[in-house]
Amino acid sequence: MSIPAQISFRNFDRTDAVEERIQEKVDKLDQYFDRITNCQVVVEARHRSHNKGKLYHIKVVLSVPGEDVVVSRDPKDAHAHEDIYVAIRDAFEAVRRQLKKHVRMIRQRPVREPVPEV
């Protein structure tokens, strides 16, 4: 199942290459959980500093049954996200970890037995 991502850009011109990379990453998430219903991605270019290049901030919201998985990446090493593709990689790696955690929690929930009717 291919999940069409809703991608929006802030302070950054839309490019086909970035959109394609994001869609590839979204499609890979289907390997970990096939019941993703929606994916929203916001790509934001933060203000430019005199000492650093433009920094990119990625926010991903996945809708899955029962809750949303939200990842907003602000790196500790700010220089790492001067490259848009590194910022995308890091954000989706965090999403993958959260999604795997969600799947583990679902599998660990006890199965409820039906209540017998009287």
PDB file as gemmi writes it, atoms N, CA and C in Angstrom:
CRYST1    1.000    1.000    1.000  90.00  90.00  90.00 P 1                      
ATOM      1  N   MET A   1       0.849  -1.183   0.000  1.00  0.00           N  
ATOM      2  CA  MET A   1       0.000   0.000   0.000  1.00  0.00           C  
ATOM      3  C   MET A   1       0.886   1.234   0.000  1.00  0.00           C  
ATOM      4  N   SER A   2       0.665   2.104  -0.915  1.00  0.00           N  
ATOM      5  CA  SER A   2       1.427   3.344  -0.985  1.00  0.00           C  
ATOM      6  C   SER A   2       0.626   4.450  -0.303  1.00  0.00           C  
ATOM      7  N   ILE A   3       1.265   5.104   0.643  1.00  0.00           N  
ATOM      8  CA  ILE A   3       0.618   6.183   1.387  1.00  0.00           C  
ATOM      9  C   ILE A   3       1.027   7.505   0.759  1.00  0.00           C  
ATOM     10  N   PRO A   4       0.097   8.259   0.186  1.00  0.00           N  
ATOM     11  CA  PRO A   4       0.496   9.559  -0.356  1.00  0.00           C  
ATOM     12  C   PRO A   4       0.765  10.535   0.784  1.00  0.00           C  
ATOM     13  N   ALA A   5       1.947  11.072   0.795  1.00  0.00           N  
ATOM     14  CA  ALA A   5       2.332  12.014   1.841  1.00  0.00           C  
ATOM     15  C   ALA A   5       1.849  13.417   1.476  1.00  0.00           C  
ATOM     16  N   GLN A   6       1.380  14.129   2.472  1.00  0.00           N  
ATOM     17  CA  GLN A   6       1.029  15.535   2.304  1.00  0.00           C  
ATOM     18  C   GLN A   6       2.264  16.323   2.719  1.00  0.00           C  
ATOM     19  N   ILE A   7       2.953  16.883   1.735  1.00  0.00           N  
ATOM     20  CA  ILE A   7       4.225  17.549   1.986  1.00  0.00           C  
ATOM     21  C   ILE A   7       4.047  19.046   1.828  1.00  0.00           C  
ATOM     22  N   SER A   8       4.474  19.795   2.839  1.00  0.00           N  
ATOM     23  CA  SER A   8       4.423  21.245   2.729  1.00  0.00           C  
ATOM     24  C   SER A   8       5.796  21.815   3.056  1.00  0.00           C  
ATOM     25  N   PHE A   9       6.080  22.966   2.454  1.00  0.00           N  
ATOM     26  CA  PHE A   9       7.377  23.623   2.595  1.00  0.00           C  
ATOM     27  C   PHE A   9       7.178  24.999   3.203  1.00  0.00           C  
ATOM     28  N   ARG A  10       8.070  25.359   4.114  1.00  0.00           N  
ATOM     29  CA  ARG A  10       8.050  26.683   4.729  1.00  0.00           C  
ATOM     30  C   ARG A  10       9.434  27.299   4.577  1.00  0.00           C  
ATOM     31  N   ASN A  11       9.471  28.511   4.045  1.00  0.00           N  
ATOM     32  CA  ASN A  11      10.727  29.241   3.833  1.00  0.00           C  
ATOM     33  C   ASN A  11      11.699  28.459   2.957  1.00  0.00           C  
ATOM     34  N   PHE A  12      11.145  27.676   2.043  1.00  0.00           N  
ATOM     35  CA  PHE A  12      11.953  26.772   1.231  1.00  0.00           C  
ATOM     36  C   PHE A  12      11.166  26.475  -0.041  1.00  0.00           C  
ATOM     37  N   ASP A  13      11.809  26.604  -1.196  1.00  0.00           N  
ATOM     38  CA  ASP A  13      11.130  26.331  -2.456  1.00  0.00           C  
ATOM     39  C   ASP A  13      10.973  24.830  -2.658  1.00  0.00           C  
ATOM     40  N   ARG A  14       9.793  24.427  -3.089  1.00  0.00           N  
ATOM     41  CA  ARG A  14       9.488  23.027  -3.349  1.00  0.00           C  
ATOM     42  C   ARG A  14      10.351  22.508  -4.482  1.00  0.00           C  
ATOM     43  N   THR A  15      10.906  21.312  -4.321  1.00  0.00           N  
ATOM     44  CA  THR A  15      11.653  20.681  -5.401  1.00  0.00           C  
ATOM     45  C   THR A  15      11.151  19.253  -5.567  1.00  0.00           C  
ATOM     46  N   ASP A  16      11.154  18.775  -6.799  1.00  0.00           N  
ATOM     47  CA  ASP A  16      10.707  17.412  -7.072  1.00  0.00           C  
ATOM     48  C   ASP A  16      11.618  16.391  -6.409  1.00  0.00           C  
ATOM     49  N   ALA A  17      12.916  16.651  -6.387  1.00  0.00           N  
ATOM     50  CA  ALA A  17      13.869  15.704  -5.799  1.00  0.00           C  
ATOM     51  C   ALA A  17      13.602  15.499  -4.310  1.00  0.00           C  
ATOM     52  N   VAL A  18      13.325  16.579  -3.584  1.00  0.00           N  
ATOM     53  CA  VAL A  18      13.049  16.469  -2.154  1.00  0.00           C  
ATOM     54  C   VAL A  18      11.729  15.742  -1.939  1.00  0.00           C  
ATOM     55  N   GLU A  19      10.708  16.078  -2.726  1.00  0.00           N  
ATOM     56  CA  GLU A  19       9.422  15.395  -2.603  1.00  0.00           C  
ATOM     57  C   GLU A  19       9.557  13.902  -2.884  1.00  0.00           C  
ATOM     58  N   GLU A  20      10.326  13.549  -3.903  1.00  0.00           N  
ATOM     59  CA  GLU A  20      10.520  12.136  -4.230  1.00  0.00           C  
ATOM     60  C   GLU A  20      11.228  11.403  -3.097  1.00  0.00           C  
ATOM     61  N   ARG A  21      12.246  12.008  -2.514  1.00  0.00           N  
ATOM     62  CA  ARG A  21      12.976  11.377  -1.413  1.00  0.00           C  
ATOM     63  C   ARG A  21      12.044  11.154  -0.226  1.00  0.00           C  
ATOM     64  N   ILE A  22      11.225  12.155   0.085  1.00  0.00           N  
ATOM     65  CA  ILE A  22      10.290  12.015   1.200  1.00  0.00           C  
ATOM     66  C   ILE A  22       9.293  10.896   0.911  1.00  0.00           C  
ATOM     67  N   GLN A  23       8.758  10.845  -0.301  1.00  0.00           N  
ATOM     68  CA  GLN A  23       7.792   9.792  -0.640  1.00  0.00           C  
ATOM     69  C   GLN A  23       8.438   8.409  -0.570  1.00  0.00           C  
ATOM     70  N   GLU A  24       9.701   8.286  -0.965  1.00  0.00           N  
ATOM     71  CA  GLU A  24      10.423   7.010  -0.837  1.00  0.00           C  
ATOM     72  C   GLU A  24      10.503   6.592   0.632  1.00  0.00           C  
ATOM     73  N   LYS A  25      10.813   7.545   1.494  1.00  0.00           N  
ATOM     74  CA  LYS A  25      10.923   7.248   2.928  1.00  0.00           C  
ATOM     75  C   LYS A  25       9.562   6.849   3.503  1.00  0.00           C  
ATOM     76  N   VAL A  26       8.503   7.522   3.069  1.00  0.00           N  
ATOM     77  CA  VAL A  26       7.152   7.189   3.542  1.00  0.00           C  
ATOM     78  C   VAL A  26       6.780   5.781   3.078  1.00  0.00           C  
ATOM     79  N   ASP A  27       7.080   5.455   1.832  1.00  0.00           N  
ATOM     80  CA  ASP A  27       6.763   4.127   1.305  1.00  0.00           C  
ATOM     81  C   ASP A  27       7.485   3.023   2.080  1.00  0.00           C  
ATOM     82  N   LYS A  28       8.705   3.301   2.532  1.00  0.00           N  
ATOM     83  CA  LYS A  28       9.455   2.304   3.309  1.00  0.00           C  
ATOM     84  C   LYS A  28       8.819   2.040   4.666  1.00  0.00           C  
ATOM     85  N   LEU A  29       8.113   3.017   5.220  1.00  0.00           N  
ATOM     86  CA  LEU A  29       7.482   2.833   6.518  1.00  0.00           C  
ATOM     87  C   LEU A  29       6.421   1.748   6.475  1.00  0.00           C  
ATOM     88  N   ASP A  30       5.872   1.501   5.307  1.00  0.00           N  
ATOM     89  CA  ASP A  30       4.845   0.477   5.136  1.00  0.00           C  
ATOM     90  C   ASP A  30       5.393  -0.915   5.472  1.00  0.00           C  
ATOM     91  N   GLN A  31       6.705  -1.097   5.414  1.00  0.00           N  
ATOM     92  CA  GLN A  31       7.323  -2.375   5.778  1.00  0.00           C  
ATOM     93  C   GLN A  31       7.176  -2.667   7.270  1.00  0.00           C  
ATOM     94  N   TYR A  32       7.095  -1.632   8.072  1.00  0.00           N  
ATOM     95  CA  TYR A  32       7.044  -1.796   9.516  1.00  0.00           C  
ATOM     96  C   TYR A  32       5.625  -1.853  10.048  1.00  0.00           C  
ATOM     97  N   PHE A  33       4.714  -1.175   9.362  1.00  0.00           N  
ATOM     98  CA  PHE A  33       3.317  -1.156   9.806  1.00  0.00           C  
ATOM     99  C   PHE A  33       2.462  -0.821   8.597  1.00  0.00           C  
ATOM    100  N   ASP A  34       1.589  -1.738   8.221  1.00  0.00           N  
ATOM    101  CA  ASP A  34       0.830  -1.559   6.984  1.00  0.00           C  
ATOM    102  C   ASP A  34      -0.529  -0.895   7.171  1.00  0.00           C  
ATOM    103  N   ARG A  35      -0.800  -0.386   8.366  1.00  0.00           N  
ATOM    104  CA  ARG A  35      -2.088   0.277   8.602  1.00  0.00           C  
ATOM    105  C   ARG A  35      -1.939   1.780   8.827  1.00  0.00           C  
ATOM    106  N   ILE A  36      -0.945   2.383   8.226  1.00  0.00           N  
ATOM    107  CA  ILE A  36      -0.776   3.836   8.296  1.00  0.00           C  
ATOM    108  C   ILE A  36      -1.853   4.454   7.421  1.00  0.00           C  
ATOM    109  N   THR A  37      -2.607   5.388   7.974  1.00  0.00           N  
ATOM    110  CA  THR A  37      -3.717   5.968   7.222  1.00  0.00           C  
ATOM    111  C   THR A  37      -3.399   7.328   6.620  1.00  0.00           C  
ATOM    112  N   ASN A  38      -2.429   8.035   7.194  1.00  0.00           N  
ATOM    113  CA  ASN A  38      -2.126   9.373   6.701  1.00  0.00           C  
ATOM    114  C   ASN A  38      -0.698   9.747   7.109  1.00  0.00           C  
ATOM    115  N   CYS A  39      -0.069  10.566   6.283  1.00  0.00           N  
ATOM    116  CA  CYS A  39       1.270  11.054   6.606  1.00  0.00           C  
ATOM    117  C   CYS A  39       1.380  12.513   6.180  1.00  0.00           C  
ATOM    118  N   GLN A  40       1.748  13.355   7.123  1.00  0.00           N  
ATOM    119  CA  GLN A  40       1.968  14.773   6.848  1.00  0.00           C  
ATOM    120  C   GLN A  40       3.422  15.103   7.159  1.00  0.00           C  
ATOM    121  N   VAL A  41       4.078  15.776   6.223  1.00  0.00           N  
ATOM    122  CA  VAL A  41       5.477  16.140   6.387  1.00  0.00           C  
ATOM    123  C   VAL A  41       5.611  17.642   6.151  1.00  0.00           C  
ATOM    124  N   VAL A  42       6.281  18.318   7.076  1.00  0.00           N  
ATOM    125  CA  VAL A  42       6.559  19.742   6.920  1.00  0.00           C  
ATOM    126  C   VAL A  42       8.068  19.906   6.859  1.00  0.00           C  
ATOM    127  N   VAL A  43       8.547  20.528   5.788  1.00  0.00           N  
ATOM    128  CA  VAL A  43       9.966  20.818   5.601  1.00  0.00           C  
ATOM    129  C   VAL A  43      10.121  22.318   5.790  1.00  0.00           C  
ATOM    130  N   GLU A  44      10.933  22.694   6.770  1.00  0.00           N  
ATOM    131  CA  GLU A  44      11.095  24.113   7.075  1.00  0.00           C  
ATOM    132  C   GLU A  44      12.571  24.474   7.041  1.00  0.00           C  
ATOM    133  N   ALA A  45      12.881  25.560   6.364  1.00  0.00           N  
ATOM    134  CA  ALA A  45      14.242  26.093   6.374  1.00  0.00           C  
ATOM    135  C   ALA A  45      14.284  27.174   7.446  1.00  0.00           C  
ATOM    136  N   ARG A  46      15.100  26.938   8.449  1.00  0.00           N  
ATOM    137  CA  ARG A  46      15.235  27.915   9.526  1.00  0.00           C  
ATOM    138  C   ARG A  46      16.076  29.086   9.047  1.00  0.00           C  
ATOM    139  N   HIS A  47      16.043  30.190   9.775  1.00  0.00           N  
ATOM    140  CA  HIS A  47      16.771  31.399   9.383  1.00  0.00           C  
ATOM    141  C   HIS A  47      18.257  31.119   9.226  1.00  0.00           C  
ATOM    142  N   ARG A  48      18.877  31.885   8.429  1.00  0.00           N  
ATOM    143  CA  ARG A  48      20.307  31.715   8.161  1.00  0.00           C  
ATOM    144  C   ARG A  48      21.114  32.476   9.205  1.00  0.00           C  
ATOM    145  N   SER A  49      22.132  31.796   9.697  1.00  0.00           N  
ATOM    146  CA  SER A  49      23.043  32.405  10.661  1.00  0.00           C  
ATOM    147  C   SER A  49      24.296  32.872   9.925  1.00  0.00           C  
ATOM    148  N   HIS A  50      25.021  33.798  10.520  1.00  0.00           N  
ATOM    149  CA  HIS A  50      26.251  34.280   9.889  1.00  0.00           C  
ATOM    150  C   HIS A  50      27.329  33.201   9.875  1.00  0.00           C  
ATOM    151  N   ASN A  51      27.338  32.358  10.892  1.00  0.00           N  
ATOM    152  CA  ASN A  51      28.380  31.341  11.006  1.00  0.00           C  
ATOM    153  C   ASN A  51      27.994  30.013  10.367  1.00  0.00           C  
ATOM    154  N   LYS A  52      26.727  29.790  10.132  1.00  0.00           N  
ATOM    155  CA  LYS A  52      26.256  28.503   9.642  1.00  0.00           C  
ATOM    156  C   LYS A  52      25.439  28.709   8.384  1.00  0.00           C  
ATOM    157  N   GLY A  53      25.236  27.630   7.644  1.00  0.00           N  
ATOM    158  CA  GLY A  53      24.355  27.680   6.489  1.00  0.00           C  
ATOM    159  C   GLY A  53      22.911  27.561   6.932  1.00  0.00           C  
ATOM    160  N   LYS A  54      22.036  27.394   5.983  1.00  0.00           N  
ATOM    161  CA  LYS A  54      20.617  27.248   6.268  1.00  0.00           C  
ATOM    162  C   LYS A  54      20.384  25.899   6.952  1.00  0.00           C  
ATOM    163  N   LEU A  55      19.613  25.890   8.027  1.00  0.00           N  
ATOM    164  CA  LEU A  55      19.299  24.669   8.753  1.00  0.00           C  
ATOM    165  C   LEU A  55      17.891  24.219   8.403  1.00  0.00           C  
ATOM    166  N   TYR A  56      17.704  22.910   8.267  1.00  0.00           N  
ATOM    167  CA  TYR A  56      16.405  22.354   7.896  1.00  0.00           C  
ATOM    168  C   TYR A  56      15.795  21.614   9.073  1.00  0.00           C  
ATOM    169  N   HIS A  57      14.508  21.830   9.241  1.00  0.00           N  
ATOM    170  CA  HIS A  57      13.728  21.211  10.305  1.00  0.00           C  
ATOM    171  C   HIS A  57      12.633  20.394   9.632  1.00  0.00           C  
ATOM    172  N   ILE A  58      12.499  19.134  10.018  1.00  0.00           N  
ATOM    173  CA  ILE A  58      11.510  18.243   9.428  1.00  0.00           C  
ATOM    174  C   ILE A  58      10.545  17.802  10.518  1.00  0.00           C  
ATOM    175  N   LYS A  59       9.248  17.902  10.242  1.00  0.00           N  
ATOM    176  CA  LYS A  59       8.223  17.403  11.159  1.00  0.00           C  
ATOM    177  C   LYS A  59       7.386  16.379  10.401  1.00  0.00           C  
ATOM    178  N   VAL A  60       7.196  15.206  11.008  1.00  0.00           N  
ATOM    179  CA  VAL A  60       6.430  14.132  10.389  1.00  0.00           C  
ATOM    180  C   VAL A  60       5.331  13.718  11.354  1.00  0.00           C  
ATOM    181  N   VAL A  61       4.095  13.633  10.840  1.00  0.00           N  
ATOM    182  CA  VAL A  61       2.958  13.162  11.624  1.00  0.00           C  
ATOM    183  C   VAL A  61       2.347  11.985  10.870  1.00  0.00           C  
ATOM    184  N   LEU A  62       2.395  10.801  11.487  1.00  0.00           N  
ATOM    185  CA  LEU A  62       1.784   9.600  10.912  1.00  0.00           C  
ATOM    186  C   LEU A  62       0.507   9.304  11.675  1.00  0.00           C  
ATOM    187  N   SER A  63      -0.560   9.060  10.959  1.00  0.00           N  
ATOM    188  CA  SER A  63      -1.804   8.639  11.598  1.00  0.00           C  
ATOM    189  C   SER A  63      -1.898   7.128  11.494  1.00  0.00           C  
ATOM    190  N   VAL A  64      -2.016   6.489  12.650  1.00  0.00           N  
ATOM    191  CA  VAL A  64      -2.192   5.044  12.728  1.00  0.00           C  
ATOM    192  C   VAL A  64      -3.416   4.801  13.595  1.00  0.00           C  
ATOM    193  N   PRO A  65      -4.044   3.635  13.484  1.00  0.00           N  
ATOM    194  CA  PRO A  65      -5.236   3.383  14.299  1.00  0.00           C  
ATOM    195  C   PRO A  65      -4.957   3.589  15.787  1.00  0.00           C  
ATOM    196  N   GLY A  66      -5.733   4.439  16.394  1.00  0.00           N  
ATOM    197  CA  GLY A  66      -5.614   4.664  17.828  1.00  0.00           C  
ATOM    198  C   GLY A  66      -4.807   5.868  18.244  1.00  0.00           C  
ATOM    199  N   GLU A  67      -3.889   6.340  17.414  1.00  0.00           N  
ATOM    200  CA  GLU A  67      -3.068   7.483  17.813  1.00  0.00           C  
ATOM    201  C   GLU A  67      -2.292   8.031  16.624  1.00  0.00           C  
ATOM    202  N   ASP A  68      -1.537   9.089  16.890  1.00  0.00           N  
ATOM    203  CA  ASP A  68      -0.637   9.659  15.892  1.00  0.00           C  
ATOM    204  C   ASP A  68       0.798   9.497  16.378  1.00  0.00           C  
ATOM    205  N   VAL A  69       1.683   9.233  15.438  1.00  0.00           N  
ATOM    206  CA  VAL A  69       3.112   9.184  15.725  1.00  0.00           C  
ATOM    207  C   VAL A  69       3.677  10.495  15.205  1.00  0.00           C  
ATOM    208  N   VAL A  70       4.272  11.296  16.097  1.00  0.00           N  
ATOM    209  CA  VAL A  70       4.768  12.615  15.730  1.00  0.00           C  
ATOM    210  C   VAL A  70       6.263  12.693  16.011  1.00  0.00           C  
ATOM    211  N   VAL A  71       7.001  13.146  15.009  1.00  0.00           N  
ATOM    212  CA  VAL A  71       8.440  13.347  15.172  1.00  0.00           C  
ATOM    213  C   VAL A  71       8.781  14.734  14.646  1.00  0.00           C  
ATOM    214  N   SER A  72       9.469  15.492  15.459  1.00  0.00           N  
ATOM    215  CA  SER A  72       9.927  16.815  15.073  1.00  0.00           C  
ATOM    216  C   SER A  72      11.410  16.865  15.401  1.00  0.00           C  
ATOM    217  N   ARG A  73      12.245  16.924  14.391  1.00  0.00           N  
ATOM    218  CA  ARG A  73      13.685  16.789  14.590  1.00  0.00           C  
ATOM    219  C   ARG A  73      14.398  18.126  14.633  1.00  0.00           C  
ATOM    220  N   ASP A  74      14.964  18.446  15.781  1.00  0.00           N  
ATOM    221  CA  ASP A  74      15.907  19.542  15.948  1.00  0.00           C  
ATOM    222  C   ASP A  74      17.200  18.902  16.414  1.00  0.00           C  
ATOM    223  N   PRO A  75      18.200  18.817  15.555  1.00  0.00           N  
ATOM    224  CA  PRO A  75      19.412  18.078  15.918  1.00  0.00           C  
ATOM    225  C   PRO A  75      20.221  18.774  16.999  1.00  0.00           C  
ATOM    226  N   LYS A  76      20.910  17.950  17.793  1.00  0.00           N  
ATOM    227  CA  LYS A  76      21.812  18.516  18.800  1.00  0.00           C  
ATOM    228  C   LYS A  76      23.014  19.154  18.114  1.00  0.00           C  
ATOM    229  N   ASP A  77      23.487  18.501  17.043  1.00  0.00           N  
ATOM    230  CA  ASP A  77      24.572  19.048  16.235  1.00  0.00           C  
ATOM    231  C   ASP A  77      23.929  19.791  15.069  1.00  0.00           C  
ATOM    232  N   ALA A  78      23.813  21.090  15.186  1.00  0.00           N  
ATOM    233  CA  ALA A  78      23.082  21.879  14.196  1.00  0.00           C  
ATOM    234  C   ALA A  78      23.690  21.788  12.800  1.00  0.00           C  
ATOM    235  N   HIS A  79      24.979  21.577  12.713  1.00  0.00           N  
ATOM    236  CA  HIS A  79      25.612  21.515  11.394  1.00  0.00           C  
ATOM    237  C   HIS A  79      25.154  20.298  10.605  1.00  0.00           C  
ATOM    238  N   ALA A  80      24.676  19.277  11.281  1.00  0.00           N  
ATOM    239  CA  ALA A  80      24.252  18.053  10.595  1.00  0.00           C  
ATOM    240  C   ALA A  80      23.084  18.314   9.653  1.00  0.00           C  
ATOM    241  N   HIS A  81      22.224  19.252   9.984  1.00  0.00           N  
ATOM    242  CA  HIS A  81      21.033  19.470   9.175  1.00  0.00           C  
ATOM    243  C   HIS A  81      21.152  20.673   8.241  1.00  0.00           C  
ATOM    244  N   GLU A  82      22.369  20.989   7.855  1.00  0.00           N  
ATOM    245  CA  GLU A  82      22.564  21.979   6.805  1.00  0.00           C  
ATOM    246  C   GLU A  82      22.283  21.337   5.440  1.00  0.00           C  
ATOM    247  N   ASP A  83      22.293  20.017   5.382  1.00  0.00           N  
ATOM    248  CA  ASP A  83      21.966  19.261   4.179  1.00  0.00           C  
ATOM    249  C   ASP A  83      20.538  18.739   4.329  1.00  0.00           C  
ATOM    250  N   ILE A  84      19.668  19.101   3.395  1.00  0.00           N  
ATOM    251  CA  ILE A  84      18.259  18.718   3.473  1.00  0.00           C  
ATOM    252  C   ILE A  84      18.078  17.205   3.504  1.00  0.00           C  
ATOM    253  N   TYR A  85      18.911  16.481   2.766  1.00  0.00           N  
ATOM    254  CA  TYR A  85      18.763  15.027   2.695  1.00  0.00           C  
ATOM    255  C   TYR A  85      19.183  14.347   4.008  1.00  0.00           C  
ATOM    256  N   VAL A  86      20.136  14.910   4.711  1.00  0.00           N  
ATOM    257  CA  VAL A  86      20.513  14.390   6.022  1.00  0.00           C  
ATOM    258  C   VAL A  86      19.382  14.650   7.014  1.00  0.00           C  
ATOM    259  N   ALA A  87      18.768  15.813   6.931  1.00  0.00           N  
ATOM    260  CA  ALA A  87      17.644  16.141   7.815  1.00  0.00           C  
ATOM    261  C   ALA A  87      16.476  15.186   7.571  1.00  0.00           C  
ATOM    262  N   ILE A  88      16.190  14.886   6.306  1.00  0.00           N  
ATOM    263  CA  ILE A  88      15.116  13.945   5.970  1.00  0.00           C  
ATOM    264  C   ILE A  88      15.451  12.559   6.502  1.00  0.00           C  
ATOM    265  N   ARG A  89      16.683  12.112   6.277  1.00  0.00           N  
ATOM    266  CA  ARG A  89      17.111  10.787   6.749  1.00  0.00           C  
ATOM    267  C   ARG A  89      16.942  10.669   8.256  1.00  0.00           C  
ATOM    268  N   ASP A  90      17.420  11.662   9.003  1.00  0.00           N  
ATOM    269  CA  ASP A  90      17.342  11.617  10.459  1.00  0.00           C  
ATOM    270  C   ASP A  90      15.899  11.626  10.952  1.00  0.00           C  
ATOM    271  N   ALA A  91      15.058  12.441  10.337  1.00  0.00           N  
ATOM    272  CA  ALA A  91      13.658  12.516  10.754  1.00  0.00           C  
ATOM    273  C   ALA A  91      12.954  11.181  10.523  1.00  0.00           C  
ATOM    274  N   PHE A  92      13.165  10.586   9.373  1.00  0.00           N  
ATOM    275  CA  PHE A  92      12.483   9.326   9.079  1.00  0.00           C  
ATOM    276  C   PHE A  92      13.076   8.155   9.844  1.00  0.00           C  
ATOM    277  N   GLU A  93      14.322   8.242  10.241  1.00  0.00           N  
ATOM    278  CA  GLU A  93      14.896   7.215  11.112  1.00  0.00           C  
ATOM    279  C   GLU A  93      14.208   7.282  12.481  1.00  0.00           C  
ATOM    280  N   ALA A  94      13.959   8.481  12.966  1.00  0.00           N  
ATOM    281  CA  ALA A  94      13.245   8.646  14.235  1.00  0.00           C  
ATOM    282  C   ALA A  94      11.796   8.157  14.108  1.00  0.00           C  
ATOM    283  N   VAL A  95      11.154   8.431  12.970  1.00  0.00           N  
ATOM    284  CA  VAL A  95       9.788   7.957  12.743  1.00  0.00           C  
ATOM    285  C   VAL A  95       9.771   6.431  12.747  1.00  0.00           C  
ATOM    286  N   ARG A  96      10.748   5.828  12.089  1.00  0.00           N  
ATOM    287  CA  ARG A  96      10.815   4.363  12.021  1.00  0.00           C  
ATOM    288  C   ARG A  96      10.927   3.775  13.426  1.00  0.00           C  
ATOM    289  N   ARG A  97      11.769   4.359  14.264  1.00  0.00           N  
ATOM    290  CA  ARG A  97      11.926   3.865  15.634  1.00  0.00           C  
ATOM    291  C   ARG A  97      10.617   3.990  16.412  1.00  0.00           C  
ATOM    292  N   GLN A  98       9.943   5.131  16.283  1.00  0.00           N  
ATOM    293  CA  GLN A  98       8.671   5.331  16.988  1.00  0.00           C  
ATOM    294  C   GLN A  98       7.599   4.356  16.488  1.00  0.00           C  
ATOM    295  N   LEU A  99       7.587   4.115  15.194  1.00  0.00           N  
ATOM    296  CA  LEU A  99       6.604   3.200  14.611  1.00  0.00           C  
ATOM    297  C   LEU A  99       6.854   1.770  15.088  1.00  0.00           C  
ATOM    298  N   LYS A 100       8.118   1.366  15.147  1.00  0.00           N  
ATOM    299  CA  LYS A 100       8.435   0.030  15.650  1.00  0.00           C  
ATOM    300  C   LYS A 100       8.043  -0.101  17.119  1.00  0.00           C  
ATOM    301  N   LYS A 101       8.224   0.956  17.888  1.00  0.00           N  
ATOM    302  CA  LYS A 101       7.816   0.957  19.297  1.00  0.00           C  
ATOM    303  C   LYS A 101       6.300   0.819  19.397  1.00  0.00           C  
ATOM    304  N   HIS A 102       5.574   1.515  18.545  1.00  0.00           N  
ATOM    305  CA  HIS A 102       4.108   1.432  18.517  1.00  0.00           C  
ATOM    306  C   HIS A 102       3.669   0.006  18.194  1.00  0.00           C  
ATOM    307  N   VAL A 103       4.302  -0.629  17.226  1.00  0.00           N  
ATOM    308  CA  VAL A 103       3.954  -1.993  16.841  1.00  0.00           C  
ATOM    309  C   VAL A 103       4.225  -2.959  17.997  1.00  0.00           C  
ATOM    310  N   ARG A 104       5.353  -2.791  18.695  1.00  0.00           N  
ATOM    311  CA  ARG A 104       5.651  -3.643  19.853  1.00  0.00           C  
ATOM    312  C   ARG A 104       4.587  -3.508  20.927  1.00  0.00           C  
ATOM    313  N   MET A 105       4.146  -2.279  21.178  1.00  0.00           N  
ATOM    314  CA  MET A 105       3.127  -2.062  22.203  1.00  0.00           C  
ATOM    315  C   MET A 105       1.807  -2.710  21.814  1.00  0.00           C  
ATOM    316  N   ILE A 106       1.454  -2.640  20.533  1.00  0.00           N  
ATOM    317  CA  ILE A 106       0.215  -3.276  20.067  1.00  0.00           C  
ATOM    318  C   ILE A 106       0.292  -4.782  20.274  1.00  0.00           C  
ATOM    319  N   ARG A 107       1.424  -5.372  19.952  1.00  0.00           N  
ATOM    320  CA  ARG A 107       1.577  -6.827  20.074  1.00  0.00           C  
ATOM    321  C   ARG A 107       1.591  -7.287  21.522  1.00  0.00           C  
ATOM    322  N   GLN A 108       1.982  -6.413  22.439  1.00  0.00           N  
ATOM    323  CA  GLN A 108       2.056  -6.791  23.851  1.00  0.00           C  
ATOM    324  C   GLN A 108       0.736  -6.620  24.585  1.00  0.00           C  
ATOM    325  N   ARG A 109      -0.219  -5.941  23.971  1.00  0.00           N  
ATOM    326  CA  ARG A 109      -1.511  -5.754  24.639  1.00  0.00           C  
ATOM    327  C   ARG A 109      -2.200  -7.101  24.791  1.00  0.00           C  
ATOM    328  N   PRO A 110      -2.780  -7.338  25.960  1.00  0.00           N  
ATOM    329  CA  PRO A 110      -3.487  -8.610  26.145  1.00  0.00           C  
ATOM    330  C   PRO A 110      -4.766  -8.639  25.299  1.00  0.00           C  
ATOM    331  N   VAL A 111      -5.081  -9.805  24.813  1.00  0.00           N  
ATOM    332  CA  VAL A 111      -6.293  -9.978  24.021  1.00  0.00           C  
ATOM    333  C   VAL A 111      -7.451 -10.098  24.995  1.00  0.00           C  
ATOM    334  N   ARG A 112      -8.482  -9.328  24.763  1.00  0.00           N  
ATOM    335  CA  ARG A 112      -9.647  -9.363  25.648  1.00  0.00           C  
ATOM    336  C   ARG A 112     -10.548 -10.520  25.247  1.00  0.00           C  
ATOM    337  N   GLU A 113     -10.959 -11.268  26.250  1.00  0.00           N  
ATOM    338  CA  GLU A 113     -11.892 -12.358  26.020  1.00  0.00           C  
ATOM    339  C   GLU A 113     -13.296 -11.766  25.973  1.00  0.00           C  
ATOM    340  N   PRO A 114     -14.140 -12.271  25.083  1.00  0.00           N  
ATOM    341  CA  PRO A 114     -15.523 -11.749  25.078  1.00  0.00           C  
ATOM    342  C   PRO A 114     -16.239 -12.115  26.385  1.00  0.00           C  
ATOM    343  N   VAL A 115     -17.030 -11.178  26.852  1.00  0.00           N  
ATOM    344  CA  VAL A 115     -17.787 -11.380  28.077  1.00  0.00           C  
ATOM    345  C   VAL A 115     -18.980 -12.279  27.748  1.00  0.00           C  
ATOM    346  N   PRO A 116     -19.124 -13.389  28.476  1.00  0.00           N  
ATOM    347  CA  PRO A 116     -20.261 -14.287  28.190  1.00  0.00           C  
ATOM    348  C   PRO A 116     -21.587 -13.607  28.535  1.00  0.00           C  
ATOM    349  N   GLU A 117     -22.542 -13.839  27.676  1.00  0.00           N  
ATOM    350  CA  GLU A 117     -23.877 -13.268  27.927  1.00  0.00           C  
ATOM    351  C   GLU A 117     -24.611 -14.116  28.928  1.00  0.00           C  
ATOM    352  N   VAL A 118     -25.380 -13.473  29.806  1.00  0.00           N  
ATOM    353  CA  VAL A 118     -26.120 -14.183  30.839  1.00  0.00           C  
ATOM    354  C   VAL A 118     -27.557 -14.289  30.474  1.00  0.00           C  
TER     355      VAL A 118                                                      
END                                                                             
